[in-house]
Amino acid sequence: QSQFTARLHDNDGYTLASIGSHAVTSSLAEAAPGSSTVSGTTADNGDGSVTVSYTVSAAAFYSLTVKLDGTAVTTIPFNVSAVAGAPSAPTAKTSGTGLSIATAGSAAAFGLTVTDAFG
């Protein structure tokens, strides 16, 4: 899971004490659509800021758009790169006949697929 905090300011640059009736929304989409799923939340921190959290199911490049009251805060979406986590033994998978049949003095082959904790 990744997150960021956005703080709202008025036209003079002063930090707002609360987001009030303003609506802060965001969307995260895979740059080259694939099989990744994205889930996210936006939480009002009660101090003029919001915290946006996202969880993605695959390492990939994503495009992040943040809007205030329906208008994008930048003209170009933010680029976000999600990378795979550390290898995880519990999610590793093995395959092949070499796991169950072998002859002494001969090579026996099997496959090992290693993934991070999210598969």
N, CA, C and O of each residue as an XYZ file, in Angstrom:
476
protein
N       0.844     -1.172      0.000
C       0.000      0.000      0.000
C       0.890      1.235      0.000
O       1.906      1.292      0.693
N       0.485      2.219     -0.792
C       1.181      3.500     -0.831
C       0.192      4.595     -0.499
O      -1.014      4.443     -0.698
N       0.710      5.697      0.008
C      -0.180      6.806      0.330
C       0.536      8.127      0.189
O       1.765      8.196      0.213
N      -0.256      9.181      0.041
C       0.275     10.534      0.046
C      -0.744     11.428      0.724
O      -1.922     11.087      0.828
N      -0.271     12.583      1.185
C      -1.146     13.553      1.829
C      -1.155     14.821      0.986
O      -0.102     15.323      0.592
N      -2.349     15.333      0.712
C      -2.514     16.586     -0.036
C      -3.076     17.627      0.918
O      -4.063     17.384      1.613
N      -2.438     18.783      0.940
C      -2.879     19.861      1.825
C      -3.509     20.955      0.974
O      -2.941     21.356     -0.042
N      -4.685     21.445      1.386
C      -5.399     22.473      0.645
C      -4.984     23.868      1.099
O      -4.796     24.121      2.289
N      -4.845     24.769      0.125
C      -4.479     26.163      0.386
C      -5.503     27.073     -0.281
O      -6.134     26.688     -1.266
N      -5.667     28.272      0.252
C      -6.558     29.231     -0.398
C      -5.795     29.950     -1.510
O      -4.629     29.648     -1.763
N      -6.459     30.907     -2.176
C      -5.833     31.615     -3.299
C      -4.616     32.436     -2.889
O      -3.787     32.772     -3.734
N      -4.498     32.764     -1.605
C      -3.348     33.524     -1.117
C      -2.222     32.630     -0.606
O      -1.197     33.120     -0.134
N      -2.423     31.306     -0.705
C      -1.385     30.373     -0.289
C      -1.466     29.926      1.162
O      -0.607     29.174      1.624
N      -2.487     30.377      1.890
C      -2.639     29.976      3.290
C      -3.287     28.593      3.375
O      -4.222     28.283      2.636
N      -2.777     27.780      4.280
C      -3.332     26.443      4.487
C      -4.725     26.546      5.072
O      -4.946     27.276      6.038
N      -5.666     25.818      4.491
C      -7.024     25.800      5.012
C      -7.072     24.993      6.307
O      -6.362     23.998      6.454
N      -7.917     25.431      7.244
C      -8.055     24.729      8.520
C      -8.840     23.432      8.348
O      -8.686     22.503      9.141
N      -9.682     23.366      7.317
C     -10.427     22.142      7.011
C     -10.733     22.156      5.517
O     -10.638     23.198      4.868
N     -11.099     21.002      4.977
C     -11.426     20.979      3.549
C     -12.860     21.439      3.318
O     -13.264     21.676      2.180
N     -13.634     21.566      4.406
C     -14.996     22.087      4.302
C     -15.818     21.324      3.285
O     -15.890     20.095      3.321
N     -16.440     22.068      2.373
C     -17.306     21.445      1.373
C     -16.552     21.051      0.107
O     -17.153     20.578     -0.858
N     -15.222     21.248      0.113
C     -14.437     20.877     -1.072
C     -14.378     19.361     -1.212
O     -14.347     18.631     -0.222
N     -14.363     18.910     -2.446
C     -14.260     17.475     -2.720
C     -12.899     17.191     -3.345
O     -12.575     17.718     -4.410
N     -12.112     16.362     -2.685
C     -10.818     15.933     -3.221
C     -10.979     14.485     -3.669
O     -11.334     13.612     -2.878
N     -10.715     14.246     -4.943
C     -10.804     12.894     -5.488
C      -9.519     12.575     -6.228
O      -8.762     13.472     -6.601
N      -9.283     11.302     -6.434
C      -8.103     10.892     -7.182
C      -8.412      9.591     -7.902
O      -9.309      8.842     -7.515
N      -7.652      9.339     -8.955
C      -7.785      8.067     -9.660
C      -6.402      7.596    -10.055
O      -5.534      8.391    -10.417
N      -6.213      6.299     -9.982
C      -4.947      5.672    -10.327
C      -5.261      4.613    -11.366
O      -6.076      3.724    -11.121
N      -4.619      4.700    -12.527
C      -4.875      3.752    -13.600
C      -3.554      3.237    -14.147
O      -2.572      3.975    -14.218
N      -3.536      1.972    -14.529
C      -2.341      1.380    -15.111
C      -2.063      2.080    -16.435
O      -2.961      2.208    -17.267
N      -0.808      2.540    -16.643
C      -0.450      3.291    -17.838
C      -0.695      2.485    -19.116
O      -1.209      3.018    -20.099
N      -0.330      1.214    -19.099
C      -0.608      0.313    -20.215
C      -1.564     -0.733    -19.646
O      -1.122     -1.692    -19.013
N      -2.867     -0.559    -19.863
C      -3.845     -1.428    -19.204
C      -3.497     -2.908    -19.301
O      -3.208     -3.436    -20.375
N      -3.534     -3.553    -18.146
C      -3.230     -4.970    -18.043
C      -4.190     -5.626    -17.082
O      -5.386     -5.333    -17.088
N      -3.673     -6.509    -16.261
C      -4.544     -7.266    -15.368
C      -4.508     -6.772    -13.919
O      -5.070     -7.418    -13.034
N      -3.860     -5.649    -13.673
C      -3.758     -5.138    -12.310
C      -5.099     -4.615    -11.820
O      -5.877     -4.043    -12.584
N      -5.355     -4.818    -10.539
C      -6.526     -4.213     -9.910
C      -6.036     -3.137     -8.951
O      -4.965     -3.261     -8.355
N      -6.822     -2.090     -8.809
C      -6.459     -0.949     -7.972
C      -7.599     -0.685     -7.004
O      -8.764     -0.659     -7.399
N      -7.259     -0.489     -5.734
C      -8.258     -0.056     -4.762
C      -7.673      1.105     -3.983
O      -6.463      1.169     -3.765
N      -8.534      2.024     -3.564
C      -8.017      3.183     -2.864
C      -9.046      3.828     -1.963
O     -10.247      3.577     -2.064
N      -8.532      4.674     -1.070
C      -9.383      5.430     -0.165
C      -8.860      6.853     -0.052
O      -7.670      7.107     -0.239
N      -9.767      7.782      0.259
C      -9.391      9.164      0.533
C      -9.987      9.516      1.892
O     -11.190      9.364      2.104
N      -9.150      9.983      2.809
C      -9.611     10.289      4.161
C      -9.331     11.747      4.500
O      -8.213     12.230      4.318
N     -10.346     12.443      4.990
C     -10.214     13.820      5.467
C      -9.512     13.775      6.824
O      -9.999     13.132      7.754
N      -8.375     14.452      6.938
C      -7.616     14.449      8.189
C      -8.112     15.487      9.193
O      -7.619     15.542     10.320
N      -9.091     16.317      8.790
C      -9.660     17.314      9.694
C      -8.780     18.530      9.923
O      -9.068     19.349     10.796
N      -7.702     18.656      9.144
C      -6.782     19.786      9.328
C      -6.479     20.513      8.018
O      -5.458     21.191      7.905
N      -7.364     20.372      7.030
C      -7.129     20.989      5.733
C      -6.343     20.092      4.799
O      -5.885     20.533      3.745
N      -6.185     18.833      5.182
C      -5.462     17.898      4.322
C      -6.250     16.594      4.190
O      -7.113     16.282      5.010
N      -5.935     15.860      3.158
C      -6.523     14.538      2.957
C      -5.386     13.558      2.727
O      -4.348     13.921      2.175
N      -5.582     12.319      3.150
C      -4.613     11.261      2.887
C      -5.250     10.291      1.905
O      -6.347      9.780      2.130
N      -4.542     10.051      0.821
C      -5.001      9.140     -0.222
C      -4.132      7.893     -0.157
O      -2.905      7.986     -0.170
N      -4.768      6.725     -0.088
C      -4.054      5.446     -0.031
C      -4.481      4.580     -1.203
O      -5.655      4.547     -1.571
N      -3.512      3.876     -1.787
C      -3.789      2.966     -2.895
C      -3.104      1.635     -2.674
O      -2.020      1.569     -2.095
N      -3.747      0.573     -3.141
C      -3.152     -0.750     -3.185
C      -3.327     -1.264     -4.607
O      -4.429     -1.229     -5.154
N      -2.237     -1.741     -5.205
C      -2.293     -2.296     -6.562
C      -1.904     -3.762     -6.504
O      -1.197     -4.185     -5.590
N      -2.363     -4.537     -7.478
C      -2.104     -5.980     -7.458
C      -0.917     -6.398     -8.316
O      -0.547     -7.572     -8.317
N      -0.313     -5.465     -9.045
C       0.803     -5.843     -9.918
C       1.823     -4.719    -10.013
O       1.482     -3.537     -9.968
N       3.084     -5.118    -10.145
C       4.138     -4.141    -10.394
C       3.936     -3.608    -11.810
O       3.866     -4.380    -12.766
N       3.841     -2.284    -11.939
C       3.592     -1.669    -13.243
C       3.757     -0.158    -13.106
O       4.003      0.363    -12.018
N       3.616      0.530    -14.238
C       3.600      1.986    -14.240
C       2.148      2.433    -14.206
O       1.302      1.872    -14.902
N       1.859      3.453    -13.389
C       0.498      3.944    -13.219
C       0.462      5.448    -13.448
O       1.486      6.128    -13.385
N      -0.729      5.949    -13.711
C      -0.962      7.368    -13.906
C      -1.927      7.837    -12.821
O      -3.023      7.292    -12.691
N      -1.529      8.846    -12.038
C      -2.326      9.341    -10.916
C      -2.863     10.727    -11.237
O      -2.102     11.630    -11.585
N      -4.170     10.891    -11.120
C      -4.816     12.189    -11.304
C      -5.484     12.576     -9.994
O      -6.213     11.777     -9.405
N      -5.238     13.800     -9.539
C      -5.858     14.321     -8.322
C      -6.724     15.509     -8.723
O      -6.290     16.388     -9.468
N      -7.967     15.522     -8.213
C      -8.902     16.598     -8.562
C      -9.418     17.272     -7.300
O      -9.603     16.638     -6.261
N      -9.643     18.570     -7.420
C     -10.278     19.360     -6.369
C     -11.566     19.911     -6.958
O     -11.540     20.658     -7.936
N     -12.675     19.546     -6.368
C     -13.990     19.971     -6.858
C     -14.164     19.665     -8.351
O     -14.748     20.458     -9.090
N     -13.653     18.513     -8.782
C     -13.830     18.064    -10.161
C     -12.811     18.574    -11.156
O     -12.845     18.175    -12.320
N     -11.895     19.452    -10.735
C     -10.885     20.007    -11.634
C      -9.515     19.457    -11.265
O      -9.118     19.501    -10.101
N      -8.792     18.939    -12.257
C      -7.462     18.373    -12.014
C      -6.534     19.442    -11.444
O      -6.555     20.589    -11.889
N      -5.716     19.060    -10.452
C      -4.805     20.022     -9.820
C      -3.552     20.255    -10.648
O      -2.829     21.222    -10.409
N      -3.282     19.387    -11.617
C      -2.169     19.579    -12.553
C      -2.669     19.233    -13.951
O      -3.640     18.491    -14.103
N      -2.004     19.773    -14.968
C      -2.425     19.490    -16.345
C      -1.919     18.137    -16.819
O      -2.452     17.574    -17.775
N      -0.895     17.615    -16.159
C      -0.330     16.314    -16.529
C      -0.437     15.398    -15.314
O      -0.049     15.790    -14.213
N      -0.963     14.173    -15.497
C      -1.044     13.248    -14.364
C       0.341     12.921    -13.801
O       1.346     13.009    -14.507
N       0.376     12.548    -12.539
C       1.613     12.126    -11.899
C       1.936     10.704    -12.356
O       1.034      9.877    -12.492
N       3.212     10.417    -12.591
C       3.642      9.058    -12.929
C       4.013      8.327    -11.652
O       4.777      8.843    -10.836
N       3.479      7.133    -11.476
C       3.728      6.319    -10.287
C       4.227      4.961    -10.737
O       3.644      4.345    -11.629
N       5.296      4.496    -10.129
C       5.849      3.182    -10.447
C       5.684      2.266     -9.241
O       6.200      2.550     -8.160
N       4.963      1.167     -9.433
C       4.815      0.166     -8.368
C       5.787     -0.968     -8.667
O       5.758     -1.539     -9.757
N       6.640     -1.294     -7.716
C       7.638     -2.344     -7.914
C       7.302     -3.552     -7.047
O       6.638     -3.435     -6.017
N       7.772     -4.701     -7.483
C       7.534     -5.941     -6.735
C       8.248     -5.883     -5.388
O       9.298     -5.255     -5.248
N       7.663     -6.544     -4.415
C       8.272     -6.631     -3.093
C       9.355     -7.700     -3.063
O       9.670     -8.308     -4.086
N       9.908     -7.917     -1.904
C      10.953     -8.932     -1.722
C      10.378    -10.329     -1.990
O       9.187    -10.558     -1.776
N      11.211    -11.256     -2.455
C      10.734    -12.630     -2.674
C      10.136    -13.216     -1.391
O      10.614    -12.960     -0.285
N       9.088    -13.999     -1.571
C       8.384    -14.583     -0.432
C       8.295    -16.097     -0.595
O       7.653    -16.582     -1.526
N       8.929    -16.840      0.296
C       8.914    -18.312      0.221
C       7.507    -18.893      0.284
O       7.226    -19.835     -0.457
N       6.600    -18.383      1.132
C       5.269    -18.992      1.204
C       4.470    -18.909     -0.102
O       3.565    -19.716     -0.315
N       4.785    -17.956     -0.971
C       4.034    -17.837     -2.220
C       4.756    -18.475     -3.404
O       4.229    -18.476     -4.516
N       5.961    -19.020     -3.181
C       6.715    -19.662     -4.266
C       6.000    -20.942     -4.701
O       5.353    -21.620     -3.903
N       6.137    -21.249     -5.989
C       5.496    -22.452     -6.536
C       6.528    -23.300     -7.263
O       7.395    -22.773     -7.961
N       6.433    -24.615     -7.097
C       7.327    -25.546     -7.780
C       6.513    -26.399     -8.743
O       5.314    -26.604     -8.557
N       7.193    -26.891     -9.776
C       6.518    -27.755    -10.749
C       7.551    -28.639    -11.436
O       8.746    -28.343    -11.414
N       7.089    -29.714    -12.041
C       7.959    -30.588    -12.823
C       8.094    -31.974    -12.225
O       7.877    -32.187    -11.033
N       8.462    -32.917    -13.098
C       8.567    -34.315    -12.657
C       9.757    -34.542    -11.747
O       9.756    -35.500    -10.974
N      10.770    -33.698    -11.811
C      11.948    -33.847    -10.961
C      11.646    -33.698     -9.481
O      12.498    -34.004     -8.647
N      10.467    -33.241     -9.141
C      10.074    -33.132     -7.745
C       9.697    -34.482     -7.155
O       9.760    -34.672     -5.941
N       9.299    -35.433     -8.025
C       8.826    -36.720     -7.502
C       9.525    -37.934     -8.119
O       9.466    -39.026     -7.554
N      10.188    -37.761     -9.273
C      10.861    -38.887     -9.926
C      12.275    -38.466    -10.306
O      12.474    -37.444    -10.962
N      13.257    -39.265     -9.887
C      14.652    -38.994    -10.240
C      15.413    -40.311    -10.298
O      15.068    -41.273     -9.610
N      16.454    -40.341    -11.128
C      17.304    -41.518    -11.251
C      18.703    -41.133    -10.781
O      19.245    -40.109    -11.197
N      19.280    -41.955     -9.916
C      20.628    -41.678     -9.405
C      21.595    -41.514    -10.571
O      21.594    -42.320    -11.501
N      22.418    -40.472    -10.521
C      23.417    -40.219    -11.550
C      22.881    -39.459    -12.755
O      23.656    -39.131    -13.653
N      21.601    -39.171    -12.806
C      20.995    -38.430    -13.923
C      20.379    -37.133    -13.403
O      19.940    -37.040    -12.257
N      20.363    -36.137    -14.286
C      19.756    -34.859    -13.926
C      18.238    -35.007    -13.837
O      17.633    -35.721    -14.635
N      17.644    -34.350    -12.893
C      16.191    -34.292    -12.759
C      15.806    -32.812    -12.723
O      16.377    -32.038    -11.955
N      14.855    -32.430    -13.540
C      14.505    -31.012    -13.672
C      13.191    -30.689    -12.959
O      12.272    -31.506    -12.906
N      13.133    -29.478    -12.417
C      11.891    -28.948    -11.859
C      11.949    -27.438    -11.987
O      13.021    -26.856    -12.155
N      10.805    -26.821    -11.907
C      10.716    -25.360    -12.017
C      10.392    -24.732    -10.677
O       9.748    -25.343     -9.825
N      10.845    -23.513    -10.507
C      10.564    -22.746     -9.293
C      10.133    -21.346     -9.723
O      10.877    -20.642    -10.406
N       8.949    -20.956     -9.325
C       8.451    -19.609     -9.607
C       8.405    -18.860     -8.285
O       7.699    -19.255     -7.357
N       9.166    -17.772     -8.211
C       9.256    -16.986     -6.982
C       8.495    -15.680     -7.204
O       8.663    -15.015     -8.226
N       7.660    -15.325     -6.234
C       6.891    -14.079     -6.303
C       7.050    -13.313     -4.981
O       7.650    -13.811     -4.028
N       6.502    -12.100     -4.948
C       6.478    -11.385     -3.675
C       5.272    -11.862     -2.867
O       4.562    -12.768     -3.304
N       5.036    -11.286     -1.729
C       3.972    -11.742     -0.831
C       2.576    -11.640     -1.452
O       1.639    -12.291     -0.989
N       2.440    -10.819     -2.503
C       1.134    -10.641     -3.144
C       0.936    -11.558     -4.335
O      -0.101    -11.506     -4.997
N       1.939    -12.412     -4.617
C       1.812    -13.370     -5.711
C       2.180    -12.787     -7.024
O       2.123    -13.475     -8.043
